[in-house]
Amino acid sequence: MIQKSETIFRRDGSVGVMIECGICKQVYAIVLSNEEYTRYFVNEERIQHAMPNQPPTIRELLVSGVCGECFDMFLKEKEEDGSEG
């Protein structure tokens, strides 16, 4: 699922997007190539195919709207809980 983001600029083959973590509310500015942007946001390709060179934390933020730090905290809490899935 593509999260809500705001395009902040387009220039020199790059697109800047801003996205807010749904948990901590930190706003992140991410620079993508025009190709990555088009493949993911326009063509709705799977993120791992649309932007294979982006770090997993950036891809997770774009997919789920949760930053890497909050995602790690969530997983740690689940581990401590003994919860699955």
N, C-alpha and C positions, 0 to 999 in steps of 0.2 A: 504494500500500500504506500502510495506516495504521500508524504507529509506536506502540510501547508508550509510554504516558504515564500520569501519575497525576493525577486530578482533585484539586485542593487546596482549592477552595471553590466555592460557588454562592451568589450573592446579587445582588440588585438588577439582574437581567437579565444578569449576567456569570458566566462560568465561568473559573476559573484552572486551568491545567494545567502540570505540570512535565514536562520532557523533557530527557534527557541526550544530548549529542552523542556519537555512536558513535566518534568519533576522539579528540577532546581531553578528553572526559568532563566538560566544563563543563555544569552543570545550568541550564536556562533556565526561568523562570516566564513564561508567556504568558497574557494575559487575552483571552478571546474572548467574544463575545456568546452568549447562549443559542441564538440562531438559527444562528450559525456552528458552534457546538459540535454541535448536533443534526444539521445538514445534513451535516457531515463525519464525525463519529464514530458517529452513530447510523444515518443514512440512507446513509452511504458515498458521498456525491456527490463528484464530482471537486473537488479543493481550489480550483481557480481559480473554480469556480461557487459553492462553499459559502462562500468568504471572499475575494471579489474585492478588498476594501479592505485586506487585510493585506499587508504588504510581502513581496516575493518571498522574502527570506531566512527569514522566519517560516514561510511556506508550505513552503519546501524543508526546513526543520528538521522540520516535522510529517510530511512525506511520506517523506523519506529518513533522518531521524535524524542529519543532518549540519548543523552550524551554518554560517552564511555565511562565516566566516573560514576554516574548514577546507575548505569547498567551493571557495572561491577559490584556496586553496593547491593543492588537487587539480588544478584546471584549469590553473594556472600550471605545475605539474610535467608535465602532459600536453603542454602547448605546448612546453616546453623539450625534452621527450623526442621530440617530433615524432609522438607517438602520435595515433591517431584512434579515436573511438568508445569 
